[in-house]
Amino acid sequence: MELAYIPSPSTGVIHLGPVPLRGYAFCIIIGVFVAVWLSNKRWIARGGRAGTVADIAVWAVPFGLVGGRLYHVITDYELYFGSGRNWVNAFKIWEGGLGIWGAVALGAVGAWIGCRRRGIPLPAWADAVAPGLAVAQAIGRWGNWFNQELYGKATDLPWALKIDPNPAIGRVGGTYHPTFLYESLWCLGVAALVIWADRRFTLGHGRAFAVYVAAYTVGRFWTEYLRVDEAHHVLGLRLNGWTSILLFLAAVAYIVISSKRVPGRELVVEPAAGVEVADGKAKPEDAEPAAAGDAKPGTDKQAKPGTAKPAPDAKPGTAKSGTKKL
């Protein structure tokens, strides 16, 4: 007999009159709003303008949702196109099924479009949103709790997740590892790590985002090992496990190579208000300077009012000119 466990919701949807409020969609929406809020604060701290993150998110979020769903459907196609399956269910995103790899990949395409329209370097924007993206994942994972899906192996630990039986989909009741909770807590730790590393090492040119990718894939690898849902295996390892390994290596390689090629952080991240952007680029002199803390020794700084010093050879009350004094 289980003495303690995490209960699962009796239903994943609440009806507000005729309007169904689904827990899975609700978690994703909250995650997006929190991510935009946090990313906006970080973008302003980098020297950008308020509202820019939200403007680019208008492109990135829809692309990300489509990419996440496509990745899920392609890698688990037998759930929708196998014998006795209904392909229409592939469009029922509210029933669960978003692959983070597809969401990030296609979301990056949408972000690139938005950044190009604003004359903003995509790597700088990615650095600003990296912790917010991890927090959004942490919140979004609770959608799996509402749907009673993607749990781990059977266990009798006090924090085990109680799953209700559902013969219609072949779900066996019992207590299992709450992998949704493990990944949610891991993502919060990833967000904290990226923020700390960004402040400690002044990361730029996409390296903060690469830290997020590397750290997340480590956690995803071991949660994949615990999961018992059906998945494709390659050489005895789940497909997402191999994806985690490859992305981890790519992220670490990017950090090392980019640190040598473009050290430091971008001093300019966004064109000044009213500047016309042609072909996704703006002139450097028309851009807003980054935050004061981002300036490095040897770079030009604007003088503060009242701090200008006179020329070394100028005397009070005299003016230098090319003519003799009368």
TALINWO-V841695 format. One record per pair of residues at least 24 apart in sequence whose ideal C-beta (glycine too) atoms are under 8 Angstrom apart, sorted by the first residue. I is the first residue (numbers start at 0). J is the second residue. Records with the same first field share a line. If there is no record, write none. Layout:
I = J / J
//
This chain:
1 = 155 / 159 / 161 / 174
2 = 157
3 = 157 / 158 / 159
4 = 157 / 158 / 159 / 160 / 161 / 174
5 = 158 / 159 / 160 / 161 / 177 / 180
6 = 161
7 = 144 / 147 / 160 / 161 / 162 / 163
8 = 144 / 145 / 147
9 = 163
11 = 145 / 146 / 147
21 = 93 / 145
22 = 141 / 142 / 144 / 145 / 146
23 = 93 / 94 / 95 / 142 / 143 / 145 / 146
24 = 92 / 93 / 142
25 = 142
26 = 138 / 139 / 140 / 141 / 142 / 145
27 = 97 / 139 / 142
29 = 138
30 = 134 / 135 / 136 / 137 / 138 / 139
31 = 56 / 60 / 135
33 = 131 / 134 / 135 / 138
34 = 128 / 131 / 132 / 134 / 135
35 = 131
36 = 131
37 = 130 / 131 / 134
38 = 127 / 128 / 130 / 131 / 132
41 = 127 / 128 / 130 / 131
42 = 124 / 127 / 128 / 268
44 = 290
45 = 123 / 126 / 127 / 265 / 268 / 289 / 290 / 293
46 = 266 / 267 / 268 / 269 / 287 / 288 / 289 / 290 / 293
47 = 119 / 127 / 268 / 269 / 287
48 = 269 / 272 / 287
51 = 117 / 119 / 269
52 = 124 / 127 / 128
54 = 113 / 117
55 = 110 / 113 / 114 / 117 / 119 / 124
56 = 113
57 = 113
58 = 109 / 110 / 112 / 113
59 = 106 / 107 / 109 / 110 / 113
60 = 106 / 109
61 = 109
62 = 105 / 106 / 108 / 109 / 110
63 = 102 / 103 / 105 / 106 / 109
64 = 92 / 97 / 102
65 = 105
66 = 98 / 101 / 102 / 103 / 104 / 105 / 106 / 108
67 = 97 / 98 / 99 / 101 / 102 / 105 / 106
68 = 92 / 96 / 97 / 98 / 101
69 = 98 / 101 / 105
70 = 97 / 98 / 100 / 101 / 102 / 104
71 = 96 / 97 / 98 / 101
72 = 96
73 = 101
74 = 98 / 230 / 231 / 238
75 = 229 / 230
77 = 229
94 = 146
95 = 142 / 143 / 146 / 148 / 149
97 = 139
99 = 136 / 219
100 = 239 / 242 / 246
103 = 132
114 = 279
115 = 279
116 = 276 / 279
117 = 269 / 270 / 276
118 = 269 / 270 / 274 / 276 / 279 / 280 / 281
119 = 268 / 269 / 270
120 = 265 / 268
121 = 205
122 = 203 / 204 / 205 / 208 / 265
123 = 203 / 204 / 205 / 265 / 268
124 = 268
125 = 205 / 207 / 208
126 = 197 / 202 / 203 / 204 / 205 / 206 / 207 / 208
127 = 207
128 = 208
129 = 193 / 207 / 208 / 210 / 211
130 = 189 / 190 / 191 / 193 / 194 / 197 / 207 / 211
131 = 190
132 = 211
133 = 186 / 187 / 189 / 190 / 193 / 211 / 215
134 = 186 / 187 / 190
136 = 182 / 183 / 186 / 215
137 = 182 / 183 / 184 / 186 / 187 / 190
138 = 183
140 = 179 / 180 / 182 / 183 / 186
141 = 179 / 183
143 = 179
144 = 177 / 179 / 180
148 = 228
149 = 178 / 179 / 226 / 228
150 = 175 / 176 / 177 / 178 / 179 / 226 / 227 / 228
151 = 175 / 176 / 177 / 178 / 181 / 222 / 225 / 226 / 227
152 = 176 / 225 / 226 / 227
153 = 227
175 = 227
176 = 225
178 = 222 / 225 / 226
181 = 218 / 222 / 225
182 = 218 / 219 / 222
185 = 215 / 218 / 222
186 = 215 / 218
188 = 214 / 218
189 = 214 / 215 / 218
201 = 263 / 264 / 293
202 = 264
203 = 261 / 263 / 264 / 265
204 = 257 / 261 / 264 / 265
205 = 253 / 257
206 = 253 / 254 / 257 / 258
209 = 250 / 251 / 253 / 254 / 257
210 = 250 / 254
212 = 246 / 247 / 249 / 250
213 = 246 / 247 / 250 / 251 / 254
216 = 242 / 243 / 244 / 246 / 247 / 250
217 = 243 / 247
219 = 243
220 = 244 / 247
263 = 295
264 = 289 / 293
265 = 289 / 293
266 = 293 / 294 / 295 / 298
//
